[in-house]
Amino acid sequence: MHEVGIIESALTVIRREAHAHGASRVDRVVMRIGAISGVEPEALRFAFEAVTPGGIAEGAVLEIELVPARVHCRACAADFTVESGFIFACPHCQALSGDVRSGRELELARLEFSTPASNAHA
């Protein structure tokens, strides 16, 4: 399950950002996951719950924003969305396209921290 590795890498960035902001803990982690990124959202949630105990993100909420895959057809200039797969045929003209405009995302979009002094979010 490569989702564990993804979460471990994310936690490295999360710890660095928490330290830079003087945060004592992370309350919310928001990740953007593309529909064709190869990442399973439920497996990512499971990995987050398995890896975070005992660390700065223990008890934090993981929010996943799903990004639909959007492809551009050069033959007819139409944009269309796809649910899965890696061969994309335009629903308008049936031409094949590899011009993926979105859907491959895998990123930390936002973090919310608690600081020791104020217990406020950043």
Residue pairs with C-beta under 8 A, 6 or more apart in sequence:
1 43
1 47
2 39
3 39
3 40
3 43
3 44
3 46
3 47
4 47
4 50
4 51
6 39
6 44
6 47
6 106
7 44
7 47
7 48
7 51
7 52
8 51
10 29
10 31
10 108
11 51
11 52
11 55
11 56
11 57
13 108
14 26
14 29
14 56
14 57
14 108
14 111
15 55
15 56
17 23
17 111
17 113
18 24
18 25
18 26
18 56
18 111
18 113
21 113
21 115
21 122
22 115
22 116
22 117
23 56
23 113
23 114
23 115
23 122
24 56
24 113
24 114
24 115
24 116
25 56
25 57
25 58
25 59
25 60
25 113
25 114
26 56
26 57
26 60
26 111
26 112
26 113
26 114
27 60
27 61
27 112
27 113
27 114
27 121
28 60
28 61
28 63
28 110
28 111
28 112
28 121
29 48
29 57
29 60
29 61
29 62
29 63
29 108
29 110
29 111
30 63
30 64
30 65
30 108
30 109
30 110
30 111
31 44
31 62
31 63
31 64
31 65
31 106
31 107
31 108
31 109
32 64
32 65
32 67
32 105
32 106
32 107
32 109
33 39
33 41
33 44
33 64
33 65
33 66
33 67
33 105
33 106
34 66
34 67
34 69
34 102
34 103
34 104
34 105
34 106
35 66
35 67
35 68
35 69
35 82
35 83
35 84
35 103
36 69
36 82
36 84
36 85
36 86
36 100
36 103
36 104
37 103
37 104
37 105
37 106
39 106
41 64
41 66
44 62
44 64
45 62
45 64
48 57
48 62
49 62
52 58
52 59
52 60
65 109
67 102
67 103
67 105
68 81
68 102
68 103
69 81
69 82
69 83
69 100
69 102
69 103
69 104
70 79
70 80
70 81
70 82
70 100
70 101
70 102
70 103
71 79
71 80
71 81
71 82
71 88
71 90
71 97
71 98
71 99
71 100
71 101
71 103
72 78
72 79
72 97
72 99
72 101
73 79
73 80
73 90
73 92
73 93
73 95
73 97
73 99
74 95
74 97
74 99
75 90
75 93
75 95
75 97
76 90
76 92
76 93
76 95
78 90
78 92
78 93
79 101
80 88
80 90
80 91
80 92
82 88
82 103
87 96
88 96
88 97
88 98
88 100
89 95
89 96
89 97
90 96
90 97
111 122
112 121
112 122
113 121
113 122
114 120
114 121
115 122
